[in-house]
């Protein structure tokens, strides 16, 4: 599986520091202004899963890529992100605005019936996006301001109050209808193919014998994208005329040729880095795809 972004990754990439209580505070919570984390000079947001929840007030324009769908945010939108679904987003302006909070599931342990993961906006397959008009944007903005101010305070029960603010936003959203309008990357099939290609390419180049090619099958990619493997295969075939496996194998062969020609790694190391546990399996794969053994190609 591709790497899941942890809270530690988030703080290192976006803030270049770690909170003192991050390791011991399993119910971690924090809240930020979007402009402090996103935009020019900031680390781009990668398409991946996170191991934490996120609630964002996005004051567009943005394009969100969420699982195999994309959402165009032109005005203000309240979006709920679950650890179960990979996502990324692209600001369409150099001056993004908004706010977001991040927290672990344990932040709400024993405080929500059934757990926060069972709330409608966090269930995989449900719509996470709620468009806001001016008055709704003002209301949600004020809730985020309350959380920001409360977090800075010395009030001994501030986290209880912050939990109430989060639940206030959740119930405010549940009274609305999720945004139905989805911006598609040409069409749904093209979008899922583009995301698949991005995930495939992100595993390369292989720069060390200890690096492993992890997503090796259509099922691996489907799981990462939170879609059924048949849906993934159908979308890629309709868009490209080739199967998911064809694309994976073509990329493996291409990388294998580079490693055979431009490194001094032995063939077992190259095979292992490409996900083959046994040299014989790599030899069989390479010969089937190229009609040559790895040794013959190298020489």
GIHURA-V869492 format. One line per field, one symbol per residue. psi: psi as a letter, one per 20 degrees, with the letter a starting at -180 (. if undefined). burial: 1 if it has 16 or more other ideal C-beta (glycine too) atoms within 10 Angstrom, else 0. A space follows every 50 residues. Layout:
psi: ???
burial: ???
This chain:
psi: qqppprhggghgghikrpqhjgginilqqrqqpgiiiqapiqpqpqorqr krqpppopnaqrppoocjrqppohbppppppqiipqrrqopjqimqqaqq qqqqhihjpjippiqhiiqgiipphrpjpoqpaghhggghhhgghggghh hirjphkhhggghhgghggghgghirpqphoppqnfrhghghgggghghg hiiqqoiqhippognirhhghgghilrqhhggggghghhijqrghggggg hggghggghhhjrjqrhggggghjjphphhgggggghhhijqqhgggh.
burial: 01001010011000000000000000011111110011000000111111 01111111110111111111111001111111101111101000011111 11111011000100010010110000111111000110011011011101 10000001100110110011011000011000001001111111110011 00100100000010110101111111101001101100110001001110 1110111011001010111111111100100110110000000100100
